[in-house]
Amino acid sequence: MKLTADKVKEITESDPPNKTKFYFDEDLTGFGLYRTTTGTGTWFAEFRPVAGGAKKRMKLGRVGILKANEAREAARKVIAHAGLGKDLAKDRSDERASVTVKALVSNYVEGFVAANKKASSAEFYRTMLRKHIEPRIGSTKAVALTRVDVQRAHASMSKEARISANRSMKLLAAAFVWGAKNGFVPDGVNPAKGIDLNKETGRERFLTTDEMQRLGDAMIEAETLGFEVKAGNAKHAPKGQRVKVHPSVTGAIRLLMLTGMRLREVLNLKWDEVDLDRGFLFLPDSKTGRKTVVLSAPAVDVLKSLPRIGAYAIAGESAGLDGEKPRADIKRPWATITKQAKLDGLRLHDLRHSFASVGAWSGLGLPVIGKLLGHSDAKTTQRYAHVDVDSSRRAADAIAGQISAAIGGK
């Protein structure tokens, strides 16, 4: 058949075949596409690199990514070169066989992650590549990398950062899967699969009522009286002078506590995403996609108290200026406030855990808590099940109390 754009559309929109099916072009001998049982279509060119030699088939690209006319021209080029004794398939194979681990992972990050995931994910992977993978196995040919090489590299990474070592292995394994699909490594080659990873223990700290009160007192002191500058910390003020914390910072912390939102969700929040009248936040992009946050009355009060300087609810250094950007972080004031509250080691993300734990021991139920937190998977909320013991005990007492009264006699 003539493989035109319309004909290809007709083929790819039909039900997937029971087995891989080949379609050949009637005009250009050797040009065609095949469709697998999953419905995936792939363009190819068939040719004989040497007169009388075995026929070879070269993949040109996926249907949908490569247009019919583009695939036809690519096939014409391959077939024409074969007639001159040049094997483009071998040239491509040799080229990709020479790809290093660094190049493979980099191609995966820039070619797939950066295009399909969040910018923060791509940047995190670049850091893993630069700090952990590249110094140890980056120059090794991807096709020559062995599982022993990867296991030794993981052991070396673990001496510096055990969790990051695990993340690097997952990145490497994903890069090999992607590389096999795109011709950088042979199918089934993945030396990062099955590596013995470091044991990870989830860090979940829940604030008690007393700790919440201490944190609240420290924030009030920070934004009203300010903290006294200590010796060695007088970078912006002389020793003995009190420095106040900007209300946007304490406001951000209070929002984290009162909504269970993630830090970047709070810092990236724009005023045009806030509906104070109805009590909602409409986030266009969060870790799990579009998200609606239900605001409590105290959270609404916090937002009403924030100074409206620029586009973002939590004002940053460039608030109100052209090219305004959200506040990068609140690490420095957070460290000062937690130190004053005698809560050393408390992380900002622990405020999200605390929000969930209060809901759990109040007996709200895990589905409700998961909805408030914006969890896309119920298993993520399940981590708070053990906190719900008090509500379970109250329910057990209520049920058993009635039964006990009934069987206790007069």
C-alpha positions in Angstrom: 0.0 0.0 0.0 1.0 3.6 -0.3 2.0 4.7 3.2 0.5 8.2 3.3 -0.4 10.2 6.3 -4.1 9.3 6.0 -3.4 5.6 5.5 -1.1 5.5 8.5 -3.8 7.2 10.6 -6.3 4.6 9.5 -3.8 1.8 10.5 -2.9 3.2 13.9 -6.5 4.0 14.9 -7.6 0.4 14.3 -7.5 -2.2 17.0 -4.0 -3.6 17.8 -3.2 -6.8 15.9 -2.9 -10.2 17.5 0.7 -10.4 16.6 3.2 -7.9 15.1 2.0 -6.8 11.7 4.2 -5.4 8.9 3.0 -2.9 6.3 5.2 -2.2 3.2 5.1 0.8 0.9 4.3 0.1 -2.7 6.4 2.9 -4.2 9.7 2.7 -2.2 10.9 -0.9 -1.8 12.2 -1.6 1.7 10.2 1.2 3.3 7.5 0.3 5.8 6.2 0.2 9.3 5.3 -2.5 11.8 2.7 -2.4 14.6 2.9 -4.5 17.7 0.2 -6.0 19.9 0.3 -3.0 22.2 -0.6 -0.7 19.3 2.9 0.9 18.9 3.9 1.7 15.4 7.5 1.9 14.2 8.9 3.0 10.8 11.7 1.0 9.3 13.9 0.6 6.2 15.0 -2.8 4.9 18.1 -3.1 2.7 21.1 -5.3 1.8 24.4 -3.6 2.7 26.4 -5.9 0.4 25.1 -7.4 -2.8 23.9 -10.9 -2.1 24.3 -10.4 1.6 21.7 -10.8 4.4 18.9 -8.3 4.5 19.0 -5.8 7.4 16.3 -3.8 9.0 16.9 -0.3 10.5 14.4 1.4 12.8 13.7 5.0 11.8 11.4 6.2 14.6 8.0 5.9 16.2 4.8 6.5 14.2 3.3 9.7 15.6 6.7 11.2 16.4 8.1 10.8 12.8 5.7 11.9 10.1 5.1 9.7 7.0 6.9 12.0 4.6 9.8 12.4 7.1 10.1 8.6 7.5 10.0 8.1 3.7 12.9 10.5 3.2 14.9 8.9 6.0 14.3 5.4 4.5 15.2 6.7 1.0 18.5 7.9 2.5 19.3 4.6 4.2 18.4 2.6 1.1 20.5 4.9 -1.2 23.5 4.7 1.0 23.2 0.9 1.1 23.4 0.9 -2.7 26.7 2.7 -2.4 28.0 0.1 0.1 27.5 2.2 3.2 25.6 0.7 6.2 23.9 3.5 8.2 22.5 0.9 10.6 26.0 -0.2 11.6 27.1 3.4 11.8 24.3 4.2 14.2 24.9 1.0 16.2 28.6 1.8 16.5 27.8 5.4 17.6 25.4 4.4 20.3 27.6 1.5 21.5 30.2 4.2 22.3 27.8 6.2 24.6 29.1 6.6 28.1 27.0 6.2 31.3 27.2 10.0 31.7 25.9 10.6 28.2 23.1 8.0 28.6 21.8 9.4 31.9 22.2 13.0 30.6 20.2 12.1 27.4 17.5 10.5 29.6 17.2 13.6 31.9 17.2 16.1 29.1 15.3 14.1 26.5 12.6 12.6 28.7 12.5 13.9 32.3 12.9 17.6 31.4 10.1 17.2 28.8 7.6 15.1 30.9 8.3 15.8 34.5 8.6 18.9 36.7 11.6 21.2 36.4 12.5 20.4 40.0 12.7 16.7 39.2 15.0 17.3 36.2 17.3 19.5 38.4 17.4 16.9 41.1 18.5 14.2 38.6 21.1 16.5 37.2 22.5 16.8 40.7 22.5 13.1 41.2 24.4 12.6 38.0 26.9 15.3 38.7 27.6 14.5 42.3 27.3 10.7 42.5 27.1 8.9 39.1 29.6 10.8 36.9 32.6 10.8 39.3 32.4 7.0 39.7 31.1 5.4 36.5 30.4 8.3 34.2 33.2 7.6 31.7 32.3 3.8 31.4 30.7 2.7 28.2 27.0 2.1 29.0 27.0 -1.3 27.2 30.1 -2.4 29.1 28.8 -1.5 32.6 28.3 -4.5 34.8 26.2 -5.1 37.9 29.4 -5.5 39.9 30.5 -2.0 38.7 27.2 -0.5 39.8 27.1 -2.3 43.2 30.6 -1.0 43.9 29.7 2.5 42.8 26.6 2.4 45.1 28.8 1.3 48.1 31.1 4.2 47.4 28.2 6.7 47.2 26.7 5.3 50.4 29.8 6.4 52.3 28.8 10.0 51.5 25.0 9.9 51.4 23.0 6.7 51.9 19.7 8.0 50.6 21.1 9.8 47.7 23.0 6.6 46.7 19.6 4.9 46.5 18.1 7.7 44.4 21.1 7.5 42.1 20.5 3.8 41.5 16.9 4.4 40.6 17.9 7.1 38.2 20.5 4.9 36.6 18.0 2.0 36.2 15.4 4.3 34.7 18.0 5.7 32.2 18.8 2.1 31.0 15.1 1.3 30.5 14.7 4.5 28.5 18.0 3.8 26.7 16.9 0.4 25.5 13.7 1.9 24.1 15.6 4.5 22.2 18.5 2.3 20.9 21.3 3.4 23.2 21.7 0.0 24.8 20.3 -3.5 23.8 17.0 -4.6 25.1 17.1 -6.3 28.5 20.5 -4.7 29.5 20.1 -3.0 32.9 23.0 -3.4 35.3 21.3 -1.1 37.8 18.4 -3.5 38.3 18.5 -5.7 41.4 21.2 -3.7 43.3 21.2 -4.1 47.0 20.0 -0.7 48.3 20.4 0.9 51.7 17.6 0.4 54.2 15.5 3.6 54.5 13.6 4.5 57.6 10.9 7.2 57.0 11.4 10.3 59.2 8.1 11.3 60.5 8.0 13.7 63.4 4.7 14.9 64.8 4.5 17.9 67.0 2.8 17.6 70.4 0.4 20.3 71.6 3.2 21.6 73.9 5.6 21.8 71.0 3.1 23.6 68.9 2.6 26.2 71.6 6.3 26.7 71.9 6.6 27.2 68.1 3.7 29.6 68.2 5.3 31.6 71.0 8.6 31.8 69.2 6.9 33.1 66.0 5.0 35.8 67.9 8.3 36.9 69.5 10.1 36.8 66.1 7.6 39.1 64.4 6.9 41.5 67.3 10.0 41.9 69.6 12.5 40.2 67.3 15.4 38.0 68.4 18.6 39.4 69.9 21.6 39.2 67.7 24.2 36.9 69.2 28.0 37.1 68.9 29.1 35.6 65.6 25.7 36.1 64.0 25.9 39.8 63.5 26.1 39.8 59.8 23.3 42.3 59.2 23.0 44.0 62.7 25.3 44.8 65.6 25.4 42.5 68.6 22.7 43.1 71.1 20.2 44.6 68.6 16.9 42.7 68.0 16.0 41.7 64.5 12.4 41.0 63.5 11.3 38.2 61.2 9.2 39.4 58.2 5.5 38.6 58.6 5.5 36.8 55.3 7.9 34.2 56.8 5.8 33.6 59.9 2.7 33.6 57.8 4.2 30.9 55.5 4.9 28.8 58.6 1.4 29.2 59.9 -0.1 28.3 56.6 2.1 25.1 56.5 0.7 24.2 60.0 -2.9 25.1 59.2 -3.3 23.5 55.8 -0.8 20.7 55.5 0.5 22.1 52.2 4.0 21.5 50.9 6.6 24.2 51.2 6.8 25.0 47.5 3.0 25.1 47.3 2.9 27.8 49.9 5.9 29.8 48.6 4.6 29.6 45.0 1.1 30.6 45.9 -0.2 33.6 44.0 -3.0 36.0 45.1 -5.0 35.2 42.0 -5.2 31.6 43.2 -6.7 32.6 46.5 -10.5 32.8 47.0 -11.0 34.1 50.6 -14.7 34.5 50.2 -15.4 30.9 49.6 -12.3 29.6 51.5 -10.4 27.9 48.7 -6.9 27.8 47.1 -6.8 26.8 43.5 -3.3 25.5 42.8 -2.6 25.1 39.0 0.3 22.8 39.6 1.4 20.8 42.7 3.3 17.5 43.1 0.2 15.6 42.1 -1.1 18.1 39.5 -4.0 20.6 39.8 -5.1 20.8 43.4 -7.9 22.6 45.4 -7.0 23.4 49.0 -9.9 23.8 51.5 -9.1 26.7 53.9 -10.1 26.6 57.5 -11.2 29.9 59.2 -7.7 30.3 60.9 -6.0 29.8 57.6 -8.2 32.4 56.0 -7.2 34.8 58.9 -3.5 34.2 58.2 -3.9 35.0 54.5 -5.9 38.2 55.3 -3.1 39.3 57.6 -0.3 39.0 55.0 1.0 42.1 53.4 0.0 42.4 49.7 3.2 43.6 48.1 3.4 41.6 44.8 1.8 38.7 42.9 2.8 36.1 45.5 1.1 35.6 48.9 4.4 35.0 50.5 6.4 38.1 49.5 10.0 37.5 48.4 12.9 39.9 47.8 11.6 40.9 44.3 8.0 41.4 45.4 6.3 44.0 43.4 9.1 44.4 40.9 9.3 43.5 37.2 10.1 39.8 36.8 9.0 39.0 40.3 9.9 35.6 41.5 8.6 33.5 44.5 10.6 33.4 47.7 13.4 30.8 47.3 13.2 29.4 50.9 12.8 30.3 54.6 15.7 28.1 55.9 17.5 30.8 57.9 14.5 32.3 59.8 13.1 28.8 60.3 16.4 27.7 62.0 16.3 30.7 64.2 12.7 30.2 65.2 13.0 26.5 65.9 16.1 27.1 68.0 14.3 29.7 70.1 11.4 27.2 70.5 13.9 24.5 71.5 12.8 22.3 68.6 16.2 21.6 67.0 16.0 19.2 64.1 12.4 20.0 63.3 11.9 20.1 59.5 9.4 22.3 57.7 7.9 19.1 56.2 7.2 17.8 59.7 4.5 20.5 59.9 2.7 18.6 57.1 3.0 15.4 59.1 1.7 17.2 62.2 -1.4 18.4 60.4 -2.1 14.9 59.3 -1.5 13.4 62.7 -3.9 15.8 64.4 -6.5 14.8 61.9 -5.8 11.1 62.6 -6.0 11.3 66.4 -9.2 13.4 66.1 -10.8 10.5 64.3 -11.4 12.2 60.9 -10.5 9.0 59.0 -7.7 8.4 56.5 -9.7 9.1 53.3 -10.6 12.6 54.6 -7.0 13.3 55.6 -5.7 12.1 52.3 -8.1 14.4 50.4 -7.0 17.4 52.5 -3.3 16.7 51.9 -3.9 16.0 48.2 -2.6 12.5 48.2 -3.1 10.7 44.8 -2.5 7.3 46.4 -4.3 6.0 49.5 -1.2 4.1 50.4 0.6 7.4 51.1 -2.0 8.3 53.7 -1.8 4.9 55.3 1.4 6.0 57.1 -0.8 7.8 59.6 -2.9 4.8 60.5 -1.0 4.1 63.7 -1.8 7.6 65.0 -5.5 6.9 64.7 -5.3 4.5 67.7 -7.1 6.9 70.1 -10.2 7.2 67.9 -10.2 3.4 67.4 -10.1 3.0 71.2 -13.0 5.4 71.7 -15.0 3.5 69.1 -14.1 0.2 70.8 -15.1 1.6 74.2 -18.4 2.9 72.9 -19.3 -0.4 71.3 -18.1 -2.6 74.1 -19.7 -0.4 76.7 -23.1 -0.9 75.3 -22.5 -4.7 75.0 -21.1 -4.9 78.5 -24.1 -3.1 79.9 -26.4 -5.5 78.1 -24.7 -8.7 79.3 -24.0 -7.5 82.8 -27.4 -8.4 84.2 -29.7 -6.2 86.3 
